[in-house]
Structure formats: C-alpha cells, structure tokens
Amino acid sequence: MTSTISSNIWNILTCSYCGNELEKINSGAECPNCGLKYQYTHSSSLDLRLKKHKKYNLEFELGTPLLSDNGFQVKPLMTNIKSEVDFSNMSVPLHLTKEVLSYFPKSKSPDSLMLDLGCGGAIHKGVCERAGFEWVGLDYASTKAPILGDAHSLPFKSDTFEFILSIAVLEHIRFPFVMMREAYRVLKPHGRFIGTVAFLEPFHGDSFYHHTHLGTFNSLQYGGFTVEKLAPSEKWSVLVAQASMVLFPKMPWFMAQSIVYPIQLLHKLWWQAGNLVTPKSNKHIRIRNTTGAFTFIATKGTA
C-alpha cells in the first residue's frame, strides 16, 4: 500500500494506546513498545483507531465557579479586523463564513502542521493550505481521511499543531471532556482552536451532547483552553436548523428557510416588543437562546 502521509507527519504519529512513537512498516505502522500494529485500509487511510480498550482518568473539582464575576459575552461573531490570511478569490465551504475565516491563523513556518479534527470529506484542506499549513486530516470513519483515529485518544505527539479546526464534531463525541483534554495536549502553546458545536439542531448522526453556551465554555475551560470567542449563529437558528435537517429533509435550503420565515419574523417582532417591557430581553440573548449551533475560538494559554 502506498502511503499518502508525508515524512513531516510520520514524525509526529504515536500509538493511540500507549503514546509511543510508531515505526513504519510495509502494511502500515507498528508500536515497538506495546506491539500493536496499525494497517492501511482499502482507501489508503492509515488506521490508528484504538485496537483495545483504554482507560482515561479525569478529575473534577466541585464547587468552583464557571465564569468570573464579569461573566462572558456571548454574541454573533464579528469579522476580525486583524485577519492574518487572505481568502479572496477562493472557493470556500459555505459553512466557513467570512467571520470564521478571519480568525484563521497564518502558519509560522513552511513545516507548520494543523489538525482537521473530524475532517470528513477533506473539504477544509484547501483553506488550511491557503493559510500555509500542512493539512493533517483525521476522522473516525471517513474514507477520504488520510488518518483514521479516535478524538478521545489522538495518535499524535504533544505540542504538535499550531492550529486545530473541528467543525460540527463535538456533539458526536461520547466523552467531550476527554476530547478537549486531547485537543489541548496536541496543540502547541499559544495555538488556536476553532470549532463549532450543535445546540438546538435536531438529533443527527449519533449525536450525544448538544452544547449550550455554558456547556461549550465549560468543556473548553475544563480542557485547559482560554476561551476568546463564543458565538451563536443568527442565520442558523433553531427554526432553520429543524426545517432543513428533519422537518423537510433533502428540501433545498432556501425553500426550507422560506417556510419558517414568517414564524422567524414574528419571533423577532415579539422579542422586540418584549424588550420594551423587559430590557434584558435583548437581541443577543434572543440569538443565544435560539441558535442552532455555536462557534468557538480558543487558545492554549494566553495568545
């Protein structure tokens, strides 16, 4: 089987069970420490998923406050005026808005690596390479992922990636606190973690935990991250998400949106009227409480 994995990536691969460096063999890779072998699949992916059960110990400190006395502002994402990467004249996936892309970091060197955690069909590869990174795609099952792996036990050395991208993955993770610890471990100090997570989207694809803004903040903070932005999507509201994903499946998005538009409009007008009586019923709270998903931007330590 011909490997599609560069030597740069091979140098950071580890055994998903014991964490030891891997040795390359004709059929894939072998761990000299625990003896486990990892093989290429028929689609040429290197299968580094766990081969046997593994315990992961976590500790929680009870009674500690989640937020500081000043709280944390949750509002729709605005364009970063200090954007580092120019994505103009480039076709980008529709779910990667210009606001999200404006927070993509630029690689620090020609050998810089980024991890597309839950890469699916590899549709983010182009934008990540535009930012100067060597793209490392990992997914649990996609045949288009160069590496198959488990987000609960990432097969990479610690402090490896300058940037991690994880779009619509967190809700599909059985143990989200473990994933956050693993993402933190493999990210370099001051590296950036950008992702999205479902909130009021319907159940889909074996989703486990759809996160509120507090749940998202809590998961990231427990992992060790400094949360910079936590943004609800106004366009992808609960009404649009439910209509598009489950009420009218396979219907063109614009048609599904047009069906719920009158309710959406009435909903906004009702909240505007309520704001006259109760000032706390403002636009940002409305969007936060009715969004289909949240976008988060976090760093390992203070950027």
N, C-alpha and C positions, 0 to 999 in steps of 0.2 A: 504494500500500500504506500503510495507517495504522500508524504507529509506536506500540508499547506501551512504549517506552523514555522515561523522564522526562528533563526537561532536566538534572536533577541528575546523571543517569547519562551523558547525552550529553557532559557537560563533562569526563568522565574517560576517554572512549574514545580509543584510539590505533590506528594502523596496526599490525597484528600483524607486519608485515615490517620496517618501518623505525622504528617507535615514534613517528612524528609524529602530532600531533593531527589528527583527522578533521573533514571538513566534511560537513554533512548535505545530501543531495540527494534528489530525489523517489523514486528507486529504492533508496536506502539511504544509503551514505556513500562519500566519496572522499578519498584521501590527496593533498593538494596537493604533497607532497614527492616521492613516488615514482610517483604517478599511478594507483595501484591503486584499483579500485572494488569495493565490498562491497555486495551486494544483499540484499533481504529474500527469504526463502523463501516457499513457498506457505502455510506455517503461521505466517507473520508474524515469524519469527525473523530477527534481523539476523546474517547470515553473515560473521563476522570471522575465519574459519579462514584459515590461510596459503594464498596463491594461487600461491606458487612456493617452491622450496627455499631454506632459510635455514641458515647455519652458526652454531653456538653453541659458543664456545670455553670449555673448562673446564680448570682446572689443579689437580693433586693434589699434596700434599706427603707424600711417603712417609716411613715410619719414625716418625711421630708417634703417641702413644698415643690410643686412642679414649676411654677412661674415665680419670678421675682415680684416685689411689691408693685413694680411699674407694669407688670403684665407683658404681653407680647402682641404686637399689632398684626392682625390678620386681614389682608385686603388684596384685591386683584393685583397681579404683577404688572409693574410699570417697566418700560424699556430702560435698560442700564445705560446711562449716558457715557459710561467708561467702557463700553463694549470693546473687547480685545480682538474679535475675529470678524472679518467682512464676509457675509454670506450672500451678498447681492449677486445677481446673475447666476444663481444656482438653484436647482430644483431641490426642495427640502420636503420631508414628510409633513403632511398637513397638521398633525398633532404637535409638531415643534413650532410653536408660534415665534414671531419675531422677538417677543418679550423674553421667552425662554432662551432662544439662541443668543440673545445679547449678554447672557451670563456665562456662556461657554468660555472656559479659559483657553488661552493660547499656549501651546506646548513650549516648554523651556529649552528643549534641545531636540536634535534630529532623532534621538533614541527614546524620546518620551513615550510612555505607554498609557493608554486609557482603557478602562474596562467597561464594556457594554453589558451590564448585568441583566440577564434575561433578554438577550439580543433578538430572539425570534427569527424573523426572516432577513436579518442583517441590513435593515433599511436605514440604520443610523450610521453606517460605515462611512458614507461619503462626507457627511457633515463633520464627523470626528476627524477624518483625514484632512479636511479643509482647515481644521484648527491646528494641524501639524502633528497630530498624534499617530502612532501606530495603533490601529484598532485591534482590540482583543475581545472577541465576541464569545460569551458563554451563555448557554441556555441548558435547561434540563432535558429538553426533548427535541428541539428543532433540528431538522436535518441540514439546515443552512448554517448552523453554528459550527465554527472550527473546533470548539471545545465544548463537550458536554460535562456539566458539573452541577453540584448542588449548592445553592446560595447559603445553606446552613454550614457548609464546610468547604470553603473556597480553596481550590488547589493551586494557590499562589503564595509566594514568599510575602512576608510582612513588609510594609512600607514600599510598595512596588509601583503603584499607579498614581499619576498626578491628577487624574480625573476619573470619576465613576459616573456613569449615566445609567439610570434604571427607570424605564418608562412603563407604567402600569404593571408592575411586578409585585410590589409589596403586599397587595391584597391576596395574592396567590401563595404567600409564604405561610407555612403551618406554624412556625415559631419565629415571629418577626423580630423579637429581641435578639435572637441568635444571629439572624441575617445582619442586623445593624452592627453587632459586635464584629462580625466577619468583614463587613464592608469597611469599618473603621480600621481594622487590623491591616488590610492590604493597601489602604490609601496612604500616600506619603504625608508627612506633616505639612500642614497648610494646603493640602489638596482639597479639591472641590467635589462635592457630591450633589448631583442634580437628579431629581426624580419626580414621579407623580404616583398618586395612590387614589384608589376609588373611595368615595364617601357614599353618596346616595345613588350610585349606579346599581342596577339590579344584580342579583347573583349571576355569575358567569364564570365559565371555565374553572370550576372548583375553587372559587374564591373563598378564603377563610375569614379574614378580618378586614372589613371596610372601615377606614380610619376617619374619625372626626379630626378637627384641627388639634384638639388636645391629645388625641391618641397619636397623631403623627408627630407632634412635638415631643411627646413622652418617649416614643420609640427611638427617635433620633437622639434625644438627650441621654437616654439610657445607653445607647451605643457609644457615647462619648463625644458626639458631634456638637459643634456650635451652630445653632440654627440661625441663619441670616434672613431668609425669606420663607414665609408660609402663605401661599396664595390660593384662594378659591378661584375657580373658573366661572365667570359670569355667563359666557356663551354656552358652556356645557352644564346647564342647570339640571336639576333632578327631572324636570318635565321633559327636556330634550333627551336626556340620557335614557329615561324609561321608555319614551316613544321610539327612539332609534334602536334600542337594544332588545326590548322584549315586547312592547305593546304592538309594534308594527315591524317585526323583524324582516330584514332584507329590503325594506322600503327605502328608496333614495333618501338621503339625509335631509335634503331641503323639503321634501314632501312631509316627512315626519315632523319636522320643525314647524311647518305651516299649520299642521293640525293642532298643535299645542300653543300656537302663537296667541290666539285670543285669551286663553287661560293665563298665559305668561304676562300678557299686557294687563289683565285685570289684577293679577297678583301684584304687579309693580305699583299700580294705582292705589290698591288697598294699603300697601305699606307706606306709600307717600302720605295718604290720608292719616294713617296711624301715627306717622312721625309728627304731625301737627299736634296730636294729643300727648304722645309719649316720645320725647326727643331721642330716647335711647333706641327707638326702632328705626335706625338709620340704614342707609343703602349698604354699607359694608357688612352690617350684621345680617341683613336680608340675604346677601350673596353668600356669606359664610355658611348660613344655616340651610341653604337650599342648593348648594353646588353639587355637581355630580362627582367632582374629583378635586384634589388639592395638588399643587405643585410645591416642592420644597427645594431650597438651596441651602446647603450646609457645608461646613468646612471642618477639617481635622485640626482642632486648635483655632487660634485667632489668626485670620488671614492678614 
